[in-house]
C-alpha cells in the first residue's frame, strides 16, 4: 500500500492560498486517479478550517499533521510506501527549516522525528516549498528520498518547481518514453 499526507500551509495572501490549495487538490486527485491510492489512505490538510472537499481532512495545524502521521504509522505494514508532501511558504535554515502553518510551524527536525516511526517503510518527502533546500540534511535517512523545491534556504521567493512537479504527476506530460511511468 501507499499512503500520502499532503500538508498545504499558509498562503499569506489570497492568491497564494488558492495556489497552494489547487496544488494540493491536484496532487490528491492524481494520487487516487492515476496511482490508485484509495481515498482512505490520502490525508490532505490545508489552510482552510472548513473546506468541504473530497480527501480534505482539516486544517494543517501542527496537532492535525502529527495526528495524521500517527494514524499512517499505525496502519503501515513493513514495505508499505509513505509520501509526505509539504506545499507552501518555507523559511529558516537547516534543522529549523519550516513550513508556515496555522499556529505553530513544523520544522525539518520535527518532521525527521515524526518520520522516525516509519523504520520499515520507504518514505518520500516532497518539500515543495520555498527555502526548502537546507532541509535535505535533516530529513535524509536510510530508505528515504527527499525532493526539495529549492537548493538552499536563501531561495525564499515562490518556487516554480512545485507546480511543474505536480503537473508531471497529474498529467501525461512527464512520460517521455510513453511507458506509463513518470520519466
C-alpha positions as protocol buffer text, in pm:
chain_id: "A"
residue {
  index: 1
  type: UNK
  ca { x: 0 y: 0 z: 0 }
}
residue {
  index: 2
  type: UNK
  ca { x: 96 y: 361 z: -48 }
}
residue {
  index: 3
  type: UNK
  ca { x: -18 y: 631 z: 193 }
}
residue {
  index: 4
  type: UNK
  ca { x: 17 y: 1003 z: 131 }
}
residue {
  index: 5
  type: UNK
  ca { x: -8 y: 1300 z: 364 }
}
residue {
  index: 6
  type: UNK
  ca { x: -36 y: 1637 z: 189 }
}
residue {
  index: 7
  type: UNK
  ca { x: 18 y: 1947 z: 402 }
}
residue {
  index: 8
  type: UNK
  ca { x: -52 y: 2285 z: 245 }
}
residue {
  index: 9
  type: UNK
  ca { x: 46 y: 2573 z: 465 }
}
residue {
  index: 10
  type: UNK
  ca { x: -46 y: 2937 z: 500 }
}
residue {
  index: 11
  type: UNK
  ca { x: -69 y: 3140 z: 182 }
}
residue {
  index: 12
  type: UNK
  ca { x: -32 y: 3479 z: 345 }
}
residue {
  index: 13
  type: UNK
  ca { x: -249 y: 3632 z: 74 }
}
residue {
  index: 14
  type: UNK
  ca { x: -548 y: 3505 z: -123 }
}
residue {
  index: 15
  type: UNK
  ca { x: -359 y: 3425 z: -446 }
}
residue {
  index: 16
  type: UNK
  ca { x: -109 y: 3201 z: -267 }
}
residue {
  index: 17
  type: UNK
  ca { x: -378 y: 3037 z: -57 }
}
residue {
  index: 18
  type: UNK
  ca { x: -568 y: 2946 z: -375 }
}
residue {
  index: 19
  type: UNK
  ca { x: -250 y: 2827 z: -547 }
}
residue {
  index: 20
  type: UNK
  ca { x: -141 y: 2603 z: -259 }
}
residue {
  index: 21
  type: UNK
  ca { x: -491 y: 2458 z: -227 }
}
residue {
  index: 22
  type: UNK
  ca { x: -506 y: 2388 z: -601 }
}
residue {
  index: 23
  type: UNK
  ca { x: -165 y: 2216 z: -599 }
}
residue {
  index: 24
  type: UNK
  ca { x: -278 y: 2003 z: -304 }
}
residue {
  index: 25
  type: UNK
  ca { x: -613 y: 1920 z: -464 }
}
residue {
  index: 26
  type: UNK
  ca { x: -442 y: 1821 z: -788 }
}
residue {
  index: 27
  type: UNK
  ca { x: -184 y: 1607 z: -608 }
}
residue {
  index: 28
  type: UNK
  ca { x: -454 y: 1431 z: -403 }
}
residue {
  index: 29
  type: UNK
  ca { x: -659 y: 1364 z: -717 }
}
residue {
  index: 30
  type: UNK
  ca { x: -353 y: 1229 z: -902 }
}
residue {
  index: 31
  type: UNK
  ca { x: -269 y: 1003 z: -608 }
}
residue {
  index: 32
  type: UNK
  ca { x: -613 y: 846 z: -633 }
}
residue {
  index: 33
  type: UNK
  ca { x: -694 y: 860 z: -1003 }
}
residue {
  index: 34
  type: UNK
  ca { x: -353 y: 798 z: -1160 }
}
residue {
  index: 35
  type: UNK
  ca { x: -174 y: 596 z: -895 }
}
residue {
  index: 36
  type: UNK
  ca { x: -467 y: 406 z: -742 }
}
residue {
  index: 37
  type: UNK
  ca { x: -418 y: 514 z: -381 }
}
residue {
  index: 38
  type: UNK
  ca { x: -750 y: 465 z: -201 }
}
residue {
  index: 39
  type: UNK
  ca { x: -912 y: 783 z: -68 }
}
residue {
  index: 40
  type: UNK
  ca { x: -887 y: 639 z: 284 }
}
residue {
  index: 41
  type: UNK
  ca { x: -505 y: 648 z: 253 }
}
residue {
  index: 42
  type: UNK
  ca { x: -491 y: 1007 z: 128 }
}
residue {
  index: 43
  type: UNK
  ca { x: -479 y: 1271 z: 401 }
}
residue {
  index: 44
  type: UNK
  ca { x: -484 y: 1634 z: 292 }
}
residue {
  index: 45
  type: UNK
  ca { x: -458 y: 1914 z: 548 }
}
residue {
  index: 46
  type: UNK
  ca { x: -472 y: 2278 z: 438 }
}
residue {
  index: 47
  type: UNK
  ca { x: -505 y: 2637 z: 546 }
}
residue {
  index: 48
  type: UNK
  ca { x: -885 y: 2642 z: 543 }
}
residue {
  index: 49
  type: UNK
  ca { x: -1054 y: 2501 z: 853 }
}
residue {
  index: 50
  type: UNK
  ca { x: -1390 y: 2436 z: 685 }
}
residue {
  index: 51
  type: UNK
  ca { x: -1311 y: 2334 z: 327 }
}
residue {
  index: 52
  type: UNK
  ca { x: -1559 y: 2072 z: 209 }
}
residue {
  index: 53
  type: UNK
  ca { x: -1370 y: 1866 z: -46 }
}
residue {
  index: 54
  type: UNK
  ca { x: -1303 y: 1504 z: -113 }
}
residue {
  index: 55
  type: UNK
  ca { x: -985 y: 1383 z: 59 }
}
residue {
  index: 56
  type: UNK
  ca { x: -962 y: 1703 z: 270 }
}
residue {
  index: 57
  type: UNK
  ca { x: -916 y: 1615 z: 637 }
}
residue {
  index: 58
  type: UNK
  ca { x: -897 y: 1955 z: 805 }
}
residue {
  index: 59
  type: UNK
  ca { x: -674 y: 2246 z: 886 }
}
residue {
  index: 60
  type: UNK
  ca { x: -297 y: 2200 z: 861 }
}
residue {
  index: 61
  type: UNK
  ca { x: -225 y: 2263 z: 1225 }
}
residue {
  index: 62
  type: UNK
  ca { x: 71 y: 2104 z: 1399 }
}
residue {
  index: 63
  type: UNK
  ca { x: -165 y: 1881 z: 1600 }
}
residue {
  index: 64
  type: UNK
  ca { x: -355 y: 1759 z: 1292 }
}
residue {
  index: 65
  type: UNK
  ca { x: -38 y: 1685 z: 1096 }
}
residue {
  index: 66
  type: UNK
  ca { x: 115 y: 1496 z: 1390 }
}
residue {
  index: 67
  type: UNK
  ca { x: -210 y: 1304 z: 1435 }
}
residue {
  index: 68
  type: UNK
  ca { x: -223 y: 1222 z: 1063 }
}
residue {
  index: 69
  type: UNK
  ca { x: 131 y: 1083 z: 1064 }
}
residue {
  index: 70
  type: UNK
  ca { x: 50 y: 881 z: 1377 }
}
residue {
  index: 71
  type: UNK
  ca { x: -255 y: 730 z: 1202 }
}
residue {
  index: 72
  type: UNK
  ca { x: -45 y: 648 z: 899 }
}
residue {
  index: 73
  type: UNK
  ca { x: 224 y: 479 z: 1107 }
}
residue {
  index: 74
  type: UNK
  ca { x: -37 y: 277 z: 1299 }
}
residue {
  index: 75
  type: UNK
  ca { x: -167 y: 119 z: 980 }
}
residue {
  index: 76
  type: UNK
  ca { x: 163 y: 97 z: 787 }
}
residue {
  index: 77
  type: UNK
  ca { x: 295 y: -252 z: 728 }
}
residue {
  index: 78
  type: UNK
  ca { x: 660 y: -330 z: 651 }
}
residue {
  index: 79
  type: UNK
  ca { x: 728 y: -239 z: 288 }
}
residue {
  index: 80
  type: UNK
  ca { x: 431 y: -4 z: 252 }
}
residue {
  index: 81
  type: UNK
  ca { x: 524 y: 327 z: 90 }
}
residue {
  index: 82
  type: UNK
  ca { x: 477 y: 661 z: 265 }
}
residue {
  index: 83
  type: UNK
  ca { x: 470 y: 1001 z: 95 }
}
residue {
  index: 84
  type: UNK
  ca { x: 482 y: 1332 z: 281 }
}
residue {
  index: 85
  type: UNK
  ca { x: 416 y: 1635 z: 60 }
}
residue {
  index: 86
  type: UNK
  ca { x: 474 y: 1982 z: 205 }
}
residue {
  index: 87
  type: UNK
  ca { x: 335 y: 2269 z: -2 }
}
residue {
  index: 88
  type: UNK
  ca { x: 359 y: 2638 z: 84 }
}
residue {
  index: 89
  type: UNK
  ca { x: 592 y: 2903 z: 218 }
}
residue {
  index: 90
  type: UNK
  ca { x: 909 y: 2787 z: 384 }
}
residue {
  index: 91
  type: UNK
  ca { x: 1161 y: 2973 z: 598 }
}
residue {
  index: 92
  type: UNK
  ca { x: 1455 y: 2909 z: 828 }
}
residue {
  index: 93
  type: UNK
  ca { x: 1761 y: 2701 z: 758 }
}
residue {
  index: 94
  type: UNK
  ca { x: 1900 y: 2359 z: 839 }
}
residue {
  index: 95
  type: UNK
  ca { x: 1704 y: 2170 z: 1103 }
}
residue {
  index: 96
  type: UNK
  ca { x: 1498 y: 2485 z: 1164 }
}
residue {
  index: 97
  type: UNK
  ca { x: 1366 y: 2494 z: 805 }
}
residue {
  index: 98
  type: UNK
  ca { x: 993 y: 2514 z: 850 }
}
residue {
  index: 99
  type: UNK
  ca { x: 662 y: 2514 z: 667 }
}
residue {
  index: 100
  type: UNK
  ca { x: 437 y: 2808 z: 761 }
}
residue {
  index: 101
  type: UNK
  ca { x: 124 y: 2663 z: 920 }
}
residue {
  index: 102
  type: UNK
  ca { x: -180 y: 2799 z: 1103 }
}
residue {
  index: 103
  type: UNK
  ca { x: -46 y: 2817 z: 1458 }
}
residue {
  index: 104
  type: UNK
  ca { x: 296 y: 2674 z: 1546 }
}
residue {
  index: 105
  type: UNK
  ca { x: 503 y: 2567 z: 1245 }
}
residue {
  index: 106
  type: UNK
  ca { x: 663 y: 2228 z: 1199 }
}
residue {
  index: 107
  type: UNK
  ca { x: 1038 y: 2226 z: 1132 }
}
residue {
  index: 108
  type: UNK
  ca { x: 1257 y: 1982 z: 942 }
}
residue {
  index: 109
  type: UNK
  ca { x: 1370 y: 1848 z: 1281 }
}
residue {
  index: 110
  type: UNK
  ca { x: 1005 y: 1791 z: 1379 }
}
residue {
  index: 111
  type: UNK
  ca { x: 935 y: 1604 z: 1054 }
}
residue {
  index: 112
  type: UNK
  ca { x: 1252 y: 1398 z: 1098 }
}
residue {
  index: 113
  type: UNK
  ca { x: 1131 y: 1293 z: 1444 }
}
residue {
  index: 114
  type: UNK
  ca { x: 780 y: 1216 z: 1319 }
}
residue {
  index: 115
  type: UNK
  ca { x: 906 y: 1017 z: 1020 }
}
residue {
  index: 116
  type: UNK
  ca { x: 1116 y: 803 z: 1252 }
}
residue {
  index: 117
  type: UNK
  ca { x: 801 y: 595 z: 1304 }
}
residue {
  index: 118
  type: UNK
  ca { x: 842 y: 455 z: 952 }
}
residue {
  index: 119
  type: UNK
  ca { x: 1151 y: 239 z: 1006 }
}
residue {
  index: 120
  type: UNK
  ca { x: 1037 y: -42 z: 775 }
}
residue {
  index: 121
  type: UNK
  ca { x: 870 y: 165 z: 504 }
}
residue {
  index: 122
  type: UNK
  ca { x: 1028 y: 356 z: 217 }
}
residue {
  index: 123
  type: UNK
  ca { x: 945 y: 726 z: 261 }
}
residue {
  index: 124
  type: UNK
  ca { x: 939 y: 1004 z: 3 }
}
residue {
  index: 125
  type: UNK
  ca { x: 945 y: 1360 z: 137 }
}
residue {
  index: 126
  type: UNK
  ca { x: 836 y: 1621 z: -116 }
}
residue {
  index: 127
  type: UNK
  ca { x: 937 y: 1958 z: 33 }
}
residue {
  index: 128
  type: UNK
  ca { x: 759 y: 2164 z: -232 }
}
residue {
  index: 129
  type: UNK
  ca { x: 809 y: 2497 z: -59 }
}
residue {
  index: 130
  type: UNK
  ca { x: 1035 y: 2796 z: -73 }
}
residue {
  index: 131
  type: UNK
  ca { x: 1359 y: 2784 z: 129 }
}
residue {
  index: 132
  type: UNK
  ca { x: 1340 y: 2404 z: 145 }
}
residue {
  index: 133
  type: UNK
  ca { x: 1689 y: 2311 z: 25 }
}
residue {
  index: 134
  type: UNK
  ca { x: 1857 y: 2322 z: 363 }
}
residue {
  index: 135
  type: UNK
  ca { x: 1614 y: 2060 z: 497 }
}
residue {
  index: 136
  type: UNK
  ca { x: 1776 y: 1779 z: 297 }
}
residue {
  index: 137
  type: UNK
  ca { x: 2048 y: 1705 z: 552 }
}
residue {
  index: 138
  type: UNK
  ca { x: 1799 y: 1690 z: 839 }
}
residue {
  index: 139
  type: UNK
  ca { x: 1530 y: 1491 z: 656 }
}
residue {
  index: 140
  type: UNK
  ca { x: 1765 y: 1239 z: 497 }
}
residue {
  index: 141
  type: UNK
  ca { x: 1765 y: 887 z: 636 }
}
residue {
  index: 142
  type: UNK
  ca { x: 1808 y: 531 z: 510 }
}
residue {
  index: 143
  type: UNK
  ca { x: 1518 y: 417 z: 293 }
}
residue {
  index: 144
  type: UNK
  ca { x: 1410 y: 779 z: 235 }
}
residue {
  index: 145
  type: UNK
  ca { x: 1405 y: 1007 z: -70 }
}
residue {
  index: 146
  type: UNK
  ca { x: 1392 y: 1383 z: -18 }
}
residue {
  index: 147
  type: UNK
  ca { x: 1294 y: 1618 z: -301 }
}
residue {
  index: 148
  type: UNK
  ca { x: 1308 y: 1993 z: -243 }
}
residue {
  index: 149
  type: UNK
  ca { x: 1183 y: 2286 z: -450 }
}
residue {
  index: 150
  type: UNK
  ca { x: 1495 y: 2493 z: -384 }
}
residue {
  index: 151
  type: UNK
  ca { x: 1865 y: 2430 z: -345 }
}
residue {
  index: 152
  type: UNK
  ca { x: 1916 y: 2647 z: -36 }
}
residue {
  index: 153
  type: UNK
  ca { x: 1732 y: 2828 z: 242 }
}
residue {
  index: 154
  type: UNK
  ca { x: 1814 y: 3157 z: 75 }
}
residue {
  index: 155
  type: UNK
  ca { x: 1572 y: 3092 z: -211 }
}
residue {
  index: 156
  type: UNK
  ca { x: 1272 y: 3243 z: -34 }
}
residue {
  index: 157
  type: UNK
  ca { x: 1067 y: 3364 z: -327 }
}
residue {
  index: 158
  type: UNK
  ca { x: 788 y: 3150 z: -466 }
}
residue {
  index: 159
  type: UNK
  ca { x: 931 y: 2836 z: -622 }
}
residue {
  index: 160
  type: UNK
  ca { x: 806 y: 2732 z: -965 }
}
residue {
  index: 161
  type: UNK
  ca { x: 910 y: 2370 z: -924 }
}
residue {
  index: 162
  type: UNK
  ca { x: 602 y: 2260 z: -721 }
}
residue {
  index: 163
  type: UNK
  ca { x: 356 y: 2346 z: -999 }
}
residue {
  index: 164
  type: UNK
  ca { x: 565 y: 2165 z: -1261 }
}
residue {
  index: 165
  type: UNK
  ca { x: 623 y: 1865 z: -1035 }
}
residue {
  index: 166
  type: UNK
  ca { x: 253 y: 1825 z: -952 }
}
residue {
  index: 167
  type: UNK
  ca { x: 162 y: 1868 z: -1320 }
}
residue {
  index: 168
  type: UNK
  ca { x: 407 y: 1594 z: -1412 }
}
residue {
  index: 169
  type: UNK
  ca { x: 236 y: 1359 z: -1166 }
}
residue {
  index: 170
  type: UNK
  ca { x: -118 y: 1459 z: -1262 }
}
residue {
  index: 171
  type: UNK
  ca { x: -88 y: 1455 z: -1642 }
}
residue {
  index: 172
  type: UNK
  ca { x: 86 y: 1257 z: -1913 }
}
residue {
  index: 173
  type: UNK
  ca { x: 338 y: 1536 z: -1980 }
}
residue {
  index: 174
  type: UNK
  ca { x: 630 y: 1371 z: -1798 }
}
residue {
  index: 175
  type: UNK
  ca { x: 609 y: 1024 z: -1953 }
}
residue {
  index: 176
  type: UNK
  ca { x: 880 y: 1094 z: -2211 }
}
residue {
  index: 177
  type: UNK
  ca { x: 920 y: 734 z: -2327 }
}
residue {
  index: 178
  type: UNK
  ca { x: 544 y: 657 z: -2305 }
}
residue {
  index: 179
  type: UNK
  ca { x: 588 y: 350 z: -2085 }
}
residue {
  index: 180
  type: UNK
  ca { x: 312 y: 452 z: -1844 }
}
residue {
  index: 181
  type: UNK
  ca { x: 555 y: 582 z: -1580 }
}
residue {
  index: 182
  type: UNK
  ca { x: 680 y: 931 z: -1495 }
}
residue {
  index: 183
  type: UNK
  ca { x: 1023 y: 955 z: -1656 }
}
